[in-house]
Amino acid sequence: MAMSKAHSTITSFGCAFSGIKTAIKNEPNVRIHLMIAVSAIILAILLKFRPVEWIILLFTIAFVLILELINTSLEVLVDIVSPEVNEKAKIAKDISAAAVFVSAFLSVIIGVFLFGPKILSLF
């Protein structure tokens, strides 16, 4: 079935939620990122984050999850276009995975800046 630009906004939301559900069901890394995100949110609640800290935290979480979803979709597309072993397909997948790694690494640094002082002040 060809994709149509004439579908409703509700249908678009349905597709988006279906994509999230599929990613959670099929991708272990998405589940790991979500578990870490939920843990960070719970800790932020306990540490009484200020509004600006919440904005930074939520954007950081979204940044990592968005890149993980893009990486997942790129991997699926590469597998469709190049089901056989192909060096260029591997390069595309590796670079996409590297983008997720960089975002996750940056999120750890941001987490240290957000959570570190608050945790240290408890001692």
C-alpha positions as CSV (number, residue, x, y, z in Angstrom):
1,M,0.0,0.0,0.0
2,A,1.4,3.4,-1.0
3,M,1.7,6.1,1.6
4,S,-0.7,8.9,1.0
5,K,-0.3,12.6,2.0
6,A,-4.1,12.8,2.4
7,H,-4.4,11.0,5.7
8,S,-5.8,12.6,8.8
9,T,-3.9,14.1,11.7
10,I,-5.3,11.4,13.9
11,T,-3.9,8.7,11.5
12,S,-0.5,10.4,11.7
13,F,-0.6,10.3,15.5
14,G,-1.6,6.6,15.2
15,C,1.4,5.9,13.0
16,A,3.7,7.7,15.4
17,F,2.4,5.8,18.4
18,S,2.7,2.6,16.4
19,G,6.3,3.4,15.7
20,I,7.1,4.0,19.3
21,K,5.4,0.8,20.3
22,T,7.3,-1.2,17.7
23,A,10.6,0.4,18.7
24,I,10.0,-0.4,22.4
25,K,8.9,-4.0,21.6
26,N,11.7,-4.8,19.1
27,E,14.7,-2.7,20.1
28,P,16.6,-3.5,23.4
29,N,18.5,-0.2,23.2
30,V,15.3,1.8,23.1
31,R,14.1,0.0,26.2
32,I,17.5,0.7,27.9
33,H,17.3,4.4,27.1
34,L,13.7,4.5,28.3
35,M,14.6,2.8,31.6
36,I,17.4,5.3,32.2
37,A,15.1,8.2,31.3
38,V,12.4,7.1,33.7
39,S,15.1,6.6,36.4
40,A,16.4,10.1,35.7
41,I,12.9,11.6,35.9
42,I,12.2,9.9,39.2
43,L,15.5,11.1,40.6
44,A,14.8,14.6,39.3
45,I,11.5,14.6,41.2
46,L,13.2,13.4,44.4
47,L,15.8,16.1,44.0
48,K,13.2,18.8,43.3
49,F,14.6,20.0,40.0
50,R,13.9,23.6,39.1
51,P,12.1,24.4,35.8
52,V,15.3,25.2,33.9
53,E,16.8,21.9,35.1
54,W,13.6,20.1,33.9
55,I,13.9,21.7,30.5
56,I,17.5,20.6,30.1
57,L,16.8,17.1,31.4
58,L,13.7,16.6,29.1
59,F,15.5,17.9,26.0
60,T,18.5,15.7,26.8
61,I,16.2,12.6,27.1
62,A,14.3,13.5,23.9
63,F,17.6,14.1,22.0
64,V,18.9,10.6,22.8
65,L,15.5,8.9,22.1
66,I,15.1,10.7,18.8
67,L,18.5,9.7,17.6
68,E,17.9,6.1,18.8
69,L,14.6,6.1,16.8
70,I,16.3,7.5,13.7
71,N,19.1,5.0,14.1
72,T,16.6,2.2,14.3
73,S,14.7,3.3,11.2
74,L,17.9,3.8,9.2
75,E,19.0,0.2,10.2
76,V,15.7,-1.2,9.0
77,L,15.9,0.8,5.7
78,V,19.5,-0.4,5.1
79,D,18.5,-4.0,5.7
80,I,15.7,-3.6,3.1
81,V,17.9,-2.0,0.5
82,S,20.9,-4.1,1.2
83,P,20.0,-7.5,2.7
84,E,23.4,-8.9,1.8
85,V,26.6,-8.0,3.5
86,N,27.8,-4.7,2.1
87,E,30.6,-2.5,3.4
88,K,28.7,0.8,2.6
89,A,25.6,-0.5,4.4
90,K,27.8,-1.3,7.4
91,I,29.3,2.2,7.3
92,A,25.8,3.8,7.3
93,K,24.7,1.7,10.2
94,D,27.9,2.3,12.2
95,I,27.8,6.1,11.7
96,S,24.1,6.1,12.7
97,A,25.0,4.1,15.8
98,A,27.9,6.5,16.5
99,A,25.4,9.4,16.5
100,V,23.4,7.6,19.3
101,F,26.6,6.9,21.2
102,V,27.7,10.6,21.0
103,S,24.2,11.7,22.3
104,A,24.2,9.2,25.1
105,F,27.8,10.2,26.1
106,L,26.7,13.9,26.1
107,S,23.6,13.0,28.2
108,V,25.9,11.5,30.8
109,I,27.9,14.7,31.0
110,I,24.8,16.7,31.2
111,G,23.5,14.4,33.9
112,V,26.7,14.9,36.0
113,F,26.1,18.7,35.8
114,L,22.4,18.4,36.7
115,F,22.5,15.7,39.3
116,G,26.0,15.9,40.7
117,P,25.7,19.1,42.7
118,K,22.3,18.1,44.1
119,I,23.5,14.7,45.1
120,L,26.7,16.0,46.7
121,S,24.7,18.6,48.7
122,L,22.9,15.7,50.4
123,F,26.2,14.7,52.1
